[in-house]
Each structure stands twice: as C-alpha cells, then as structure tokens.
Amino acid sequence: MDYIRANFLTKMNEVAVVFLEITKYLIPALIVFIITYYQFKTFFESEYQKRALDLKSEQLKTMQPLRLQAYERCILLMERMNPESLVMRTHKPGISASQLKLELIAAINSEFNHNLSQQLYVSAQAWQVIRVVKEETINLINTAYSDLGPSAVGLDLSKAIFEQLIKIEVIPSTKALNFIKKEFDLVFG
C-alpha cells in the first residue's frame, strides 16, 4: 500500500511539476498576448478614427460645391417663382385668363419639380419654406383668378395678380429668398 501511495505521490509530483512548467510559460505568454492585444486595439481604433476623419473631410470637399450649387438653384427657383417675373415670362397676347392661370401653375410646378433634388443639400427648414412659397404663389394666382369673370383675358388676370401682390405685405418668394440667404450665410459664411 505504501508503494502505491508513494507511486501516486510521485505521479502527482510529476503532474505538478509539468503543470508548473506549463504555467511558467503560459503566464508570460498570456501577459504578452494581453499587452499586444490592447496595443493593437488602440492602434486600430486610432487608425479607424483617422480614416473616418479623412473620409468626412473628403466628403465635405465633395459636398461643399454641391451644397453651394443647391443654394444657388434655390435662389434661382425663388426668382422664377416670383409672381411678377412668372407673369412676365408666361403672359402671351390674346390668351384667356383661364389658360394663363393654367400655364402659370404649370410653370410653377415644372420649376419646383425640376429642382426637387436640391432638398438633399439644403436644410429641411429651407425646403419647407420653398414648398410653402410654391403653395402660396399658386393660391395667390387662384385667388386673383376667382375675382374675374368668365370672359376675362390674360391681361385681366395679370392685373389681378399684381393687385393681389400690392395687398400683401411681403411677396412669398421674397420671404423665402431672405431665409435662404440667411441660411447660406450661416452655412458658408
């Protein structure tokens, strides 16, 4: 029995020695692994941040001209939706009031639809102002037209539109132009 116990203790000592030998190499390797892991993690995180910053800078360089052009196009849109210039551009001699009304509204919708993509580059508030101007201008034309008789000609509608413009304090497109210019100064100024 003593022989078995001695043999068992010897085997246990050998296992303990092997375990200690393995541990002697594993602990420093584990420490090196942990240090290396955190160094690589820190390095890759800083590289990721640098690349993200570079990408953002590159996007800014690409987007800046597009945003500038969008503000320019929005200002041009407001100028073209101004009732005064709209009437001057659209009015034709001998046209009926109902035909002129239809052409004015079609011109507004066409201009607006042509510039729909600009909403990607301007603020949501600026685009909302542009949408309101479109609706207010169409309402102004409809109001002017509703005051006319069935036999009215385009010149009568033009006069009625100009009379409506005199009644309102600020032309809708002028309010929008002021808003867009202020926002432009905030973004680019």
C-alpha positions in Angstrom: 0.0 0.0 0.0 2.9 2.3 0.8 4.3 1.6 -2.7 1.0 2.6 -4.3 0.9 5.8 -2.2 4.5 6.6 -3.0 3.9 5.9 -6.7 0.8 8.0 -6.6 2.6 10.9 -4.8 5.4 10.6 -7.3 3.0 10.8 -10.2 1.3 13.8 -8.6 4.6 15.5 -8.1 5.4 14.9 -11.8 2.0 16.3 -12.8 2.5 19.3 -10.5 6.0 19.9 -12.0 4.6 19.6 -15.5 1.7 21.9 -14.6 4.2 24.4 -13.1 6.4 24.2 -16.2 3.5 24.8 -18.4 2.2 27.7 -16.2 5.7 29.1 -16.2 5.5 29.6 -20.0 1.7 30.3 -20.2 1.6 33.2 -17.8 4.2 35.3 -19.5 2.7 34.4 -22.9 -0.7 35.4 -21.7 0.7 38.7 -20.4 2.4 39.4 -23.7 -0.8 38.5 -25.6 -3.0 40.8 -23.5 -0.5 43.7 -23.8 -0.2 43.1 -27.6 -4.0 42.8 -27.9 -4.6 46.2 -26.2 -1.8 47.9 -28.2 -3.3 46.6 -31.5 -6.8 47.5 -30.4 -5.6 51.1 -29.5 -3.7 51.3 -32.8 -6.6 50.1 -34.9 -9.1 52.4 -33.1 -6.9 55.4 -33.7 -6.4 54.4 -37.4 -10.2 54.0 -37.8 -10.7 57.4 -36.3 -8.1 58.9 -38.7 -9.7 57.2 -41.7 -13.2 58.3 -40.6 -11.9 61.9 -40.3 -10.2 61.7 -43.7 -13.4 60.3 -45.2 -15.5 63.0 -43.7 -13.1 65.6 -44.9 -13.2 64.1 -48.4 -17.0 64.1 -48.3 -17.0 67.7 -47.2 -14.8 68.6 -50.2 -17.2 66.8 -52.5 -20.4 68.0 -50.9 -19.4 71.6 -50.4 -19.7 72.5 -54.2 -23.0 70.6 -54.5 -24.5 72.4 -51.5 -23.3 75.7 -52.9 -24.9 74.9 -56.2 -28.1 73.8 -54.4 -28.4 77.2 -52.7 -27.8 79.0 -56.0 -30.5 76.9 -57.7 -32.9 77.5 -54.8 -32.4 81.2 -55.2 -33.0 81.0 -58.9 -36.1 78.9 -58.2 -37.5 81.6 -55.9 -36.7 84.3 -58.5 -38.5 82.2 -61.2 -41.5 81.6 -58.9 -41.8 85.3 -58.1 -45.3 86.2 -59.4 -44.1 89.3 -61.2 -41.4 87.5 -63.2 -43.7 84.5 -63.7 -46.4 86.6 -65.3 -43.9 88.5 -67.5 -42.5 85.2 -68.7 -45.7 83.4 -69.2 -48.2 86.0 -70.5 -48.9 85.9 -74.2 -51.1 88.4 -76.1 -54.7 87.2 -76.6 -54.5 84.4 -74.1 -57.6 83.8 -71.9 -57.4 84.2 -68.2 -58.1 80.5 -67.6 -55.4 79.5 -70.0 -52.9 81.9 -68.4 -53.8 80.6 -64.9 -53.2 77.0 -66.1 -49.8 78.0 -67.7 -48.7 79.9 -64.6 -49.5 77.0 -62.3 -47.9 74.5 -64.7 -44.7 76.8 -64.8 -44.6 76.8 -61.0 -45.0 73.0 -60.8 -42.4 72.5 -63.5 -39.8 74.7 -61.9 -40.5 73.1 -58.5 -40.3 69.5 -59.9 -37.1 70.4 -61.8 -35.4 71.3 -58.5 -36.7 68.6 -56.2 -33.3 67.1 -55.8 -32.0 70.3 -54.2 -33.7 69.3 -51.0 -30.8 66.8 -50.4 -28.4 69.7 -50.0 -30.3 72.4 -48.1 -31.9 72.2 -44.7 -35.3 70.7 -44.1 -36.5 74.2 -43.0 -35.3 75.8 -46.2 -37.0 73.2 -48.3 -40.2 73.6 -46.3 -40.1 77.4 -46.9 -39.7 76.7 -50.7 -42.7 74.3 -50.6 -44.8 76.9 -48.8 -43.8 79.6 -51.3 -45.0 77.3 -54.1 -48.4 76.7 -52.5 -48.8 80.4 -51.5 -48.0 81.5 -55.1 -50.5 79.0 -56.6 -53.1 80.3 -54.0 -52.4 83.9 -55.0 -53.0 83.0 -58.7 -56.2 81.1 -57.8 -57.4 84.0 -55.6 -56.7 86.5 -58.4 -58.5 84.3 -60.9 -61.5 83.8 -58.7 -62.2 87.5 -58.7 -62.5 87.5 -62.6 -65.5 86.9 -64.8 -65.7 84.0 -67.3 -64.8 86.2 -70.3 -61.6 87.6 -68.7 -58.5 87.7 -70.7 -54.9 87.0 -69.6 -54.2 90.7 -69.2 -57.1 90.9 -66.7 -55.6 88.0 -64.7 -52.1 89.7 -64.8 -53.6 92.9 -63.4 -55.5 90.9 -60.7 -52.3 89.1 -59.7 -50.4 92.5 -59.5 -53.3 93.9 -57.4 -53.0 90.8 -55.0 -49.3 91.5 -54.7 -49.9 95.0 -53.7 -52.3 93.9 -51.0 -49.9 91.5 -49.3 -47.0 92.9 -47.2 -44.2 90.7 -48.5 -44.2 88.6 -51.6 -43.8 84.9 -50.6 -40.8 84.4 -52.8 -39.1 87.4 -51.2 -39.5 85.9 -47.7 -38.0 82.7 -49.0 -35.1 84.5 -50.6 -34.3 86.2 -47.4 -34.5 82.9 -45.4 -32.3 81.1 -47.9 -29.7 83.9 -48.0 -29.6 83.9 -44.1 -29.1 80.2 -44.1 -26.5 80.4 -46.8 -24.6 82.9 -44.6 -24.8 80.5 -41.6 -23.6 77.5 -43.6 -20.9 79.2 -45.8 -20.2 82.5 -44.0 
